[in-house]
Amino acid sequence: MILVTGNPGVGKTTALTRAVGALKEKGYCVGGMITREVREGGTRVGFELLDLSGGRRGWLARINQEHGPQVGKYRVNMEDLNAIGAEAIAEAAEKCGIIAIDEIGPMELFSEKFKQATRKALESRKPVLAVVHWKAIDRLISEAKNRQDAEKFTVTQENRDKLPEAIVEKAVRVLN
């Protein structure tokens, strides 16, 4: 298990996305979910979910959403989180050699389906590349961090360009 962490905005998702791209280029099946911030007119309005295998897209959270748990100025879209995010993780645990999860954080942890899919991924004995929120506290995060096979990569301004390569090397080592 490879845990990617770091301060907000430092490039955790970018490092994970680049590592996933490099692994796919090497011919590995990588599934799971990635979240991307969405901006309109320079202002962040929410976070998009992307299913790495199926290509499905949806909203993790948005500022103008009427329903769902609130985290800061955003409301979590539980329907998309369950139907796209959690499903993408569960499918990756069954069908792919490597599972990517971005992120195990406050928004995602509202979903029991997300938690179940993430636990299933962790129990799969396949390499899991997961972004972990830098200060969120939850039993699932503690379980991930305390695994014997967990290796933590902290993204910084100084290492963020070279980190994807290190993540790829570790994932390939785990597979072999």
C-alpha positions in Angstrom: 0.0 0.0 0.0 1.3 3.4 -1.0 0.0 6.4 0.8 0.4 9.8 -0.7 -0.1 12.8 1.7 0.9 16.4 2.0 -0.4 19.9 2.6 -3.5 21.1 0.6 -2.6 22.2 -2.9 0.9 20.8 -2.9 0.2 18.3 -5.8 -0.9 15.0 -4.3 -3.5 14.3 -7.0 -1.1 15.4 -9.7 1.6 13.0 -8.4 -0.9 10.2 -8.2 -2.4 10.9 -11.7 1.1 11.0 -13.2 2.0 7.7 -11.5 -1.3 6.1 -12.8 -0.5 7.3 -16.3 3.0 5.9 -16.2 1.8 2.6 -14.9 -0.8 2.4 -17.7 1.9 3.2 -20.3 3.8 0.2 -19.0 0.8 -1.9 -19.7 -0.7 -2.3 -16.2 -4.4 -2.3 -15.5 -5.0 0.6 -13.1 -8.5 1.3 -11.8 -10.2 3.2 -9.1 -11.1 6.9 -8.8 -9.4 10.3 -9.0 -10.8 13.6 -7.9 -10.0 16.8 -9.7 -10.8 20.4 -8.6 -13.1 22.2 -10.9 -12.7 26.0 -11.4 -14.9 28.5 -13.0 -13.5 32.0 -13.6 -10.5 31.2 -11.4 -12.7 30.2 -8.5 -12.9 26.6 -7.2 -16.5 25.5 -7.5 -16.1 21.8 -6.6 -14.5 18.5 -7.2 -15.1 16.1 -10.1 -14.9 12.3 -9.7 -13.3 10.3 -12.5 -13.6 6.5 -12.8 -10.1 5.4 -14.1 -11.4 2.2 -15.8 -14.8 3.1 -17.1 -14.3 6.8 -17.8 -17.4 7.8 -15.9 -17.5 11.2 -14.4 -19.5 12.9 -11.7 -19.4 15.3 -8.9 -17.8 14.6 -5.5 -18.8 17.9 -4.1 -19.9 21.4 -5.3 -20.6 24.8 -3.8 -24.1 25.2 -5.2 -25.4 21.8 -4.4 -28.6 21.8 -2.3 -28.3 18.4 -0.6 -25.6 16.3 1.0 -23.2 16.5 3.9 -21.4 19.8 4.1 -17.6 20.1 4.2 -16.6 23.8 4.3 -18.4 25.5 1.5 -19.0 22.3 -0.4 -21.8 19.7 -0.2 -20.9 16.1 -1.0 -22.8 14.5 -3.8 -23.5 11.1 -2.2 -25.2 9.7 -5.3 -22.2 10.2 -7.5 -19.7 9.2 -4.8 -21.5 5.9 -4.3 -22.4 5.2 -8.0 -19.1 6.3 -9.5 -16.4 6.6 -6.9 -17.1 3.6 -4.7 -18.1 1.5 -7.7 -14.8 2.3 -9.5 -12.8 1.2 -6.5 -14.8 -2.0 -6.1 -14.5 -2.8 -9.8 -10.7 -2.1 -9.7 -10.3 -4.5 -6.8 -11.9 -7.3 -8.9 -10.6 -6.6 -12.4 -7.3 -4.6 -12.2 -3.8 -5.2 -11.0 -3.4 -1.8 -9.3 -6.0 0.2 -7.4 -5.9 4.1 -7.2 -7.9 6.0 -4.6 -8.0 9.8 -4.5 -8.7 10.5 -1.8 -9.5 9.0 1.6 -10.6 12.2 3.1 -13.4 14.0 4.9 -15.8 14.2 1.9 -15.4 10.5 0.9 -15.7 9.2 4.4 -19.4 10.2 4.6 -20.1 7.2 2.3 -20.3 3.7 3.8 -20.1 2.3 0.3 -16.8 4.1 -0.3 -15.5 2.8 3.0 -16.5 -0.8 2.2 -15.0 -0.6 -1.3 -11.7 0.9 0.1 -11.5 -1.9 2.7 -12.1 -4.5 0.0 -9.3 -2.9 -2.0 -6.9 -3.0 1.0 -7.8 -6.6 1.6 -7.2 -7.5 -2.1 -3.4 -7.9 -1.7 -3.0 -5.8 -4.8 -1.0 -2.5 -4.8 -3.2 0.3 -3.6 -2.1 3.9 -4.4 -4.1 6.2 -2.1 -4.1 9.9 -1.4 -4.8 10.3 2.3 -6.0 13.6 3.7 -3.2 15.2 5.7 -5.2 15.7 8.9 -8.4 13.7 8.7 -9.0 11.3 11.5 -11.0 8.1 10.9 -10.7 4.4 11.7 -10.2 3.6 8.0 -7.3 6.1 7.6 -5.7 4.6 10.8 -6.1 1.1 9.4 -4.4 2.1 6.2 -1.6 4.0 7.9 -0.9 1.2 10.4 -0.7 -1.6 7.8 2.6 -3.4 7.8 2.9 -3.0 4.0 2.1 0.8 4.1 4.7 3.1 2.7 4.0 6.9 3.0 5.1 9.4 0.5 4.8 13.1 1.6 4.5 15.4 -1.4 6.4 18.7 -1.1 7.2 21.5 -3.5 10.8 20.1 -3.7 9.9 16.4 -4.5 6.6 16.6 -6.3 8.0 16.3 -9.8 10.1 13.2 -9.0 7.6 11.5 -6.7 5.5 9.8 -9.4 8.5 7.9 -10.6 9.2 6.6 -7.0 5.5 5.6 -6.7 5.7 3.7 -10.0 8.9 1.9 -8.9 7.3 0.9 -5.6 4.0 -0.3 -7.2 6.0 -2.4 -9.8 8.1 -3.9 -7.0 5.0 -4.9 -5.1 3.6 -6.6 -8.2 6.7 -8.6 -8.8 
